[in-house]
Amino acid sequence: MKYPAFLQDNDLIGICAPSAGAGNKLESFEESNEVIRSHGYRIKETASVRNDNVRSTTARKRAKELDELITDPEVKAVLCAKGGDFMLEMMPYVDFEHIRENPKWISGMSDPTNLLFMVTTGLDIATLYGFNGAGFVAKEDRSQRTFFRVLKGNIPVQKSYKKYKSFLDIITEQEIYGDVEWISRNATQFEGRLIGGCIEVIAKLIGTPFDHTNEFIERYKDDGIVWYFDLFDMSSYNYYMTLLQMQNAGWFRYCKGVLVGRAAFPKVEDKKLDYIKATAKVFKKIPQICEADLGHTFPGMTLINGALVKVSYDEGKGKISFKLK
């Protein structure tokens, strides 16, 4: 596994928009930029970042703007501006050889799974799942500070949080909070090579030229694989069938454990097959933890795709730690 160089003070961070543009919330995007600068970094934006569209620009131009940051020797890390729905359109035009030749930390969350998953499984380069470039807020919390620590190579043990805020806050501006409680059948601990992302996105990669999953898990079979799944609005039935598809594709051989986040928009057709029961039905005796702090509900942990992870759980709480080897 290749780990890009960690950042230093005054390094340049590139922000591109391989999915949606940030133009619909420019004020919060500016605030996010100020947070990045407050941590000692400079910023380079590509031309389409501030466009107000579900596609920041055409697929070819999005790939070109990503390549502009990858091939710029001054840019030390790349942040995807936002999530969205259409990054898969861009993937055939991405110059993956340039990414292989210029390994940099690439970070994103949600739709950027398309890029992160391919870079880690196909190119054997570690990536970061947790924050988009437009996702930082002025009132910082532990999760945000953790991300910037990871960028510098100061990687802490990450513990579960006390409270979470639903993604619905951003959509409806309602104050929707909950108590964090990780859910598992019993106290457990597992470790292995971490891979995952937004499950709605990963599902669309199966069988495409960007699916190098079986090669990845075969390469790291001696370490074992730890999967994580971030849920946006996939229904519990669809989630179950998607897990079965992955299982039948051979993806869960060598699996040592699985982490599943809280769904941002839960859609449970039948309580007898909710997200937790669906996970148990597929993974059976493999350790599994649901309602974890990752992805579309906040705060979330910074996950290092491709790194060795150790996960522990007891009485509703959990923690993760990483080894970069």
N, C-alpha and C positions, 0 to 999 in steps of 0.2 A: 504494500500500500504506500502510495506517495502522499506525503503531507506537504502542502505548500508552505513557503516561508511565512512565519508569523510577522505581524506588523510592528512598526516602530513609530514613535512620535513623529508627527508631521508627514507621514506617508500619505499617498494619494489613493483615495477609494473611488472607484468608478461606479456610477449608477446608470443602468440601462433599463428599458421597459420591454422585455421579451413577451409580455402578456398585455395587460391593460396599462394605459397611461395614468399618470397621477393628477391630471388636470381637473378632475371633478372635485378635488379637495386640496387646492394649492396652498391654502393657509396651513393645514396640518402637515403638508409635505415640506413646507419651509421650516416649520417647527422641528420636524424630524431631521432636516439637514443641520439645523443649529445644534441639535443634540450630538450628531456625529462630529461636528467641529469642536464641540465642547470637550470631546474626548481626545482632541489633539490631532485630528485628521483634516486633510484637505479633500475637496470633492470635485470630480469631473463628471458632468452629466452629458449623456448623448442627446442627440437632437430631438428625439421623439418622447422623452421622459414626461414632459409636461402636457402632452396632448390629452384632451378629454375624450377618450374613446375606449371601448372595450378591447379594441386592438389599437395599440399605440401608433402603429403604422403598418405597412404591408409586411408579410412574412419575410420576404427577402431583406427588407430594410432592417427589420428587427434583428435578424441574424447578422447583418453587416455591422450594426451598432454594437452588438455583443462582441464581435470580432475586433472592432476598433479598440475596445478596452482590453481584450485578451492580449493583443499584439503590442500594446503600448507599454514599453518597459518601465515607465514611471508609475503606472497603475499597479498597486500591490494586492488589491482585493476587488471583487465585483459583487455589488448588491443588485438583485432584481427589485425594481421599484415597487411592484404590486403583484398580487395574484390575478385571477381572472379565469378565462375559459378557453383561450385560443392559442396557447403557446405551442401546442402540438403542430399547428400549421407551419411554424417556424423551423421545426426540428430538421427537416430534410436539407435546409440551407445552412445549417451550422457547420463551421469548419472545425471539426473535432480534432484534426491533426494540429491545428494551431493551439487548441487547449492542451493537448498532450505535450506539445513543445514548450508551452508557457504556463505551467501549473500555478494557479492562484486560488486563494480561497474564494469560492462562489457561494453566496448565501441567498436563501429565499424561503418562502413558505407558501403552501397551497399549489397553485398552477406551476410555479417554478420546479416542482417535483420532476416534471418532464426532463429538465436539464440536469438537475442534481443527480437523479437516479441513473441516468445514462453516463454521466461523467464518472461516478463512483464505480458502477458495475462494469462499464465498458472500457474505461480508460484507467481504472485502478487509482483514481485521484480522490482523496477525501474532500467532502463538501459539508456545508453547514445548513441545517434545517432549524428554523426558529424565527427569523426576522426578515422582513422585506425592507427595502430602503426607505419606504414611506411609513414604516411602522413604529418609529421611536417617538416617545412622548416626553414632554418637558419634565413632568413629575416622574422621575425615574423610580423603578422598583428593582428588586433583586434580580429578576429575570433579565432585565435590560443591562444591568451592570455585569452580570455573568457573561452575556454575549460579548461585550467589549473586552472582558478579561480573556475570554477564549481567543479572540482575534490576536491578542498579544502573546498567546502561548501559556498564560497563567490559568490553567484549567482546574477549576475547583470541583469538589464533590457537590453535586446538586441535590438538594433535598426537596421533597414535596412541599407545597404551599399550604397555607391555612384556609384561604378563601380563593374562589375563582370568580371571574366575571365572564358572562356569556357573550359570544359574538353578537348576540341580539342587541346588546347595548349600542353597538355601532350602527346597526341597521335601523332600530326603532328609537334610539336614545332613551330607552327605559333603563332604570337601575335594576338589573337582574344579577344577583350574586348568589353564590352557594358555598357551602362548606366542602372543602376538598376531602375526599375519602377514596383513596385507591381501593380497588376491589379485587380480591383474590381468594381462592378457596382456603388457603392457609398461608402461614409464614413461608416465604420462599426466597431463594437466591439463585441467580443464574448469570452466566457470562458467555460472551461470544462476540463475533464480528457483527457490528450493527448496520442494518440497512432498512429502508422504508421510506415513508412520505405520506402524502395525501392519497388515500386508497382509491378515490374516484379517478385520480390522474393515473396512478400505476396501472389500474385495470385497463386503460386504453392503450398501454404500451405493450401488452402481452401479444407476442407473435409478430411485432413490428421489427424493423432493423435496429431499433433502440432498446430491444430486449436482450440484454446479456446476462440475465439473472442466473441461469443455470451454470454459465461459465464462472460467474462470481462465487456462487456457493460451493461449486466443486473445488475452486481454487483455495477456498478457506474452510474446507470441510474439517480439517484438524482443529481449528479454533471453535467450530460450531457457529451457527448463525442466530442472531437475535433480531427479530422483526419488530418494527413499530408501524402502527397505522393511525393516521390522522383522519378523522371523520368530519366532513362538512355537512352534507345533507343527504347522504346515501341512506336509503331505508334499511331497516334491519333485515328484511328479506333479501334485498339486493346485496347487502353486505355479506350475508351468509353464502349466497350463490357465488359471489366474487371470491370469497375465501376458498370455496370448493374448486373453482376454476384454477386458482393458484396452486392448490394442493394437487390437482390432477396434472398440472404442468410440471410437477416435481419440485416446486419452489420450497417446500417445507421439510425436505430431507435435511438432516443435520441441524434442524431447528432446536435450540436450547431454551428458548423462551420467547414470549411475545408481549409487547406493550401496546395498549389500545387507548387512544385519547377519548375525551368526552365529545359527543357529536354536537356541533354548533346548532343544528336544526334537527333534533331527534324526530324520526319517523318510524314508529314501532307499530307494525301491522297486527302483531299478536304477541302478548306478553310471554307466551310460551317459547317465543323465539326472538327475544330482544337481543341487543348487541352483545350482552354478557353471555347469554345462553348460546347464541350463535358461535361465539368464540370458543366456548367450551366444547360444543358439538364437533367442531372441526379439529381443534388441537388436542382434545382428549386429555391425556396424561402429561402433555408438555406444559410446563409452568406458564401461566398467563396472568397478566395484570390489566385490569380495565379501569376506565375513568382516570387515567394518568394525566399529568400536567404537560401536555404537548399539543401543538397545533392551533386549532381555531378557537379555543377558549383561552382566556388569559388569566394569570401569567403562564408562560410555557417555558420549558427547559430548552437549552441550546443543545441540539443533537449533532454528533459528528458522524456522518455517514462514512463507513469504512473502517472506523476505529474499533478497538476492542472495548467493550462496555461491560461493566459489572452492575447488575441491578439487584437490589434487595428490597423486601417488603415485609412489614409486620404491623398488624393492628391498624390498618387503614392508612399507613404512612409508608413512604418509600424514599429511596435515594439511588442515584446513579453516579458512576465514576468512569473515567476513560483512561486507556493506555494507548499511546500512539506508537504502534509497532506493527 
